[in-house]
């Protein structure tokens, strides 16, 4: 299933669609030049459309709207701890090449957890993340996160790490098997807002008593129609399509 998910992720890369159209145009150039021309026009139109941000933002916004933001001063009495999902650190081989912790644009998963622990020191924290890359190398994501938390002084017996899981389903199942973890207690689930629908569904299906604590929002209530960026557009399209395909696959396989 893990290998299949990596193969399916190829279809969530919009620049791959442009490349496919260009390849089809190249193969059609000699025998069917008119078809090749139409394919080239389609590739150019798709490339230009990808950069118009209101479209992918609409999809991401729908994912992010499933669960509301928590107020910073929310009353967390009754919660046992915080579960933080991986996805906020640089790859293992990059992290292994540097002495300081390396984070990605999903770093709010980490910083939000630190803020929660500072305001509520009685909470436990469980970080779940092994190596999600197909041919990953270097320290596991949990080890990379441990270095980040340690650099901010967040250490101690209340900090727990699960370093084997490779995807959201394994996050839920393997973390539940850790010694001393009671999934019937109330836990805050910290992950990116666009990833929260799949995460909550998976953890609840695995028996967890979780409450969503979404962070790392990528959209506002609306996007100006003039916003255009190929770089940002590609990233937003890939993020939205990856999650939508993931939701579909998880529902199809009964993980949600």
C-alpha positions in Angstrom: 0.0 0.0 0.0 2.9 2.4 0.8 4.5 1.8 -2.6 1.1 2.2 -4.3 0.6 5.6 -2.5 3.9 6.8 -3.8 3.0 5.8 -7.4 -0.4 7.5 -7.1 1.3 10.7 -5.9 2.7 11.1 -9.4 -0.7 12.1 -10.7 -1.0 14.9 -8.2 1.9 16.8 -9.8 0.4 19.3 -12.3 3.7 19.9 -14.1 3.6 16.2 -14.9 0.4 16.8 -16.9 2.1 19.5 -18.9 5.1 17.1 -19.6 2.7 14.4 -20.7 1.0 16.7 -23.2 4.4 17.8 -24.5 5.5 14.2 -24.9 2.3 13.3 -26.8 2.9 16.4 -29.0 6.4 15.2 -29.7 5.2 11.7 -30.7 2.5 13.2 -33.0 4.7 15.7 -34.7 5.7 13.6 -37.7 2.5 11.8 -38.6 -0.2 14.2 -37.2 1.2 17.7 -37.0 -2.2 19.3 -36.4 -2.8 17.1 -33.4 0.7 18.0 -32.2 -0.1 21.7 -32.5 -3.3 21.3 -30.5 -1.5 19.4 -27.8 1.2 22.1 -27.6 -1.5 24.7 -27.2 -3.2 22.6 -24.5 0.1 22.3 -22.7 0.7 26.0 -22.8 -2.8 26.8 -21.6 -2.6 24.3 -18.8 0.8 25.8 -17.7 -0.7 29.3 -17.6 -3.8 28.2 -15.8 -1.8 26.4 -13.1 -0.4 29.7 -11.9 -3.8 31.4 -11.3 -4.0 30.9 -7.5 -7.8 31.3 -6.9 -8.4 27.9 -8.4 -6.1 25.7 -6.3 -6.8 27.9 -3.2 -10.5 27.1 -3.6 -9.7 23.4 -3.2 -7.3 23.9 -0.3 -9.8 26.2 1.4 -12.4 23.5 1.4 -10.0 21.1 3.1 -9.0 23.7 5.7 -12.6 24.6 6.6 -13.5 21.2 8.1 -12.3 22.2 11.6 -12.1 25.6 13.2 -9.0 27.1 14.7 -8.4 26.9 18.4 -8.2 30.1 20.4 -4.7 30.5 21.9 -6.1 30.8 25.3 -8.5 27.8 25.0 -9.1 25.8 28.1 -7.4 22.5 27.7 -8.2 21.0 31.0 -9.2 17.3 30.6 -6.7 16.7 27.7 -4.0 14.1 28.3 -1.7 15.4 25.7 -0.8 16.5 22.1 -0.2 14.2 19.1 2.0 16.0 16.5 2.1 14.5 13.0 5.3 14.5 11.0 5.7 16.5 7.8 7.5 19.6 9.1 11.2 18.7 8.8 13.5 18.6 5.9 14.4 15.2 4.4 16.8 12.9 6.3 19.8 13.4 4.0 19.5 17.2 4.2 19.2 17.2 7.9 22.1 14.8 8.3 24.3 17.4 6.4 23.7 20.2 8.9 24.1 20.6 12.7 21.0 22.9 13.2 17.5 21.5 12.9 16.0 22.0 9.4 12.3 22.6 9.0 9.9 23.1 6.0 7.0 25.4 5.4 4.9 23.1 7.6 7.0 24.1 10.6 3.9 25.4 12.5 3.2 21.8 13.4 6.4 22.0 15.5 6.1 25.6 16.8 2.5 25.2 17.7 3.3 22.2 19.8 6.1 24.1 21.6 3.6 26.9 22.4 1.1 24.4 23.7 3.6 22.8 26.0 4.8 26.1 27.3 1.2 27.2 28.2 0.2 23.8 29.4 3.3 22.0 30.9 1.2 19.1 32.3 0.4 17.8 28.8 2.2 14.9 27.2 3.4 15.3 23.7 3.7 12.4 21.2 5.5 13.1 17.9 4.7 10.5 15.2 6.9 10.3 12.1 9.3 7.8 10.6 10.5 8.2 7.1 7.8 9.0 4.5 10.2 9.1 1.5 10.4 6.0 -0.7 14.2 5.8 -0.5 14.8 8.0 2.5 18.1 8.1 4.3 19.5 9.8 7.3 17.8 10.2 10.7 14.1 9.5 11.0 11.6 12.3 11.1 11.1 11.7 14.8 14.8 12.1 15.4 14.8 15.3 13.4 11.9 16.7 15.4 13.5 15.7 18.6 16.5 17.8 17.7 14.2 20.7 17.0 12.4 20.5 20.3 15.6 20.0 22.2 17.0 23.2 20.6 14.1 25.1 22.2 14.5 23.3 25.6 11.5 21.1 25.1 12.8 17.8 26.6 11.8 15.4 29.4 9.8 12.3 30.1 6.6 13.9 28.8 8.1 14.0 25.3 7.5 10.8 23.4 8.5 9.8 19.8 7.2 7.2 17.4 9.8 6.8 14.7 8.5 4.0 12.4 5.3 5.3 10.7 5.5 6.2 7.0 2.0 7.7 6.5 -1.1 9.0 8.3 -2.6 5.5 8.8 0.6 4.2 10.4 0.7 7.4 12.5 -2.6 6.4 14.1 -2.1 2.7 14.4 1.6 2.6 15.6 1.2 5.5 18.0 -1.7 3.7 19.6 0.6 0.8 20.4 3.1 2.8 22.3 3.5 1.9 26.0 1.6 4.2 28.4 -0.6 5.6 25.7 -4.4 5.5 26.4 -6.3 6.3 23.2 -9.6 6.6 25.2 -8.3 9.8 26.9 -8.7 13.1 25.2 -5.9 14.1 22.9 -5.3 17.1 20.7 -4.3 16.2 17.2 -1.9 18.8 15.7 -1.3 18.8 11.9 -1.7 21.2 9.0 -5.3 22.3 8.5 -5.4 21.0 4.9 -4.3 17.6 6.2 -6.7 17.5 9.1 -9.8 15.9 7.5 -7.8 12.7 6.5 -5.9 12.7 9.9 -9.0 13.1 12.1 -10.9 10.4 10.1 -8.0 8.0 10.3 -7.3 8.5 14.0 -11.0 8.2 14.9 -11.3 5.1 12.9 -8.4 3.7 14.8 -10.2 4.3 18.1 -8.6 7.6 19.2 -10.5 10.2 21.2 -9.0 13.2 19.3 -9.9 16.8 18.9 -8.6 18.7 15.9 -6.0 21.4 16.5 -5.3 22.7 13.0 -2.3 24.8 12.2 -0.3 25.8 9.1 -3.2 27.4 7.1 -2.4 28.1 3.5 -5.5 30.1 2.5 -7.6 33.1 3.6 -11.4 33.3 3.3 -10.9 34.5 -0.3 -8.0 34.9 -2.7 -7.7 38.1 -4.9 -8.4 37.3 -8.5 -5.1 39.0 -9.4 -2.9 36.6 -7.5 -0.7 34.8 -10.0 2.4 32.7 -9.4 3.5 29.6 -11.2 5.7 28.6 -8.2 2.9 29.0 -5.7 0.2 27.7 -8.0 2.1 24.4 -8.6 2.6 24.0 -4.9 -1.1 24.6 -4.1 -2.3 22.3 -6.8 0.0 19.5 -5.7 -1.0 20.0 -2.1 -4.7 20.0 -2.8 -4.6 17.0 -5.3 -2.4 15.0 -3.0 -4.9 15.3 -0.1 -8.0 14.7 -2.2 -6.4 11.6 -3.7 -5.4 10.5 -0.2 -8.9 11.0 1.1 -10.4 9.0 -1.7 -7.9 6.2 -1.3 -8.3 6.0 2.5 -12.1 5.9 2.1 -11.8 3.2 -0.6 -9.6 1.1 1.7 -11.7 1.6 4.8 -9.0 3.6 6.7 -11.5 6.3 7.3 
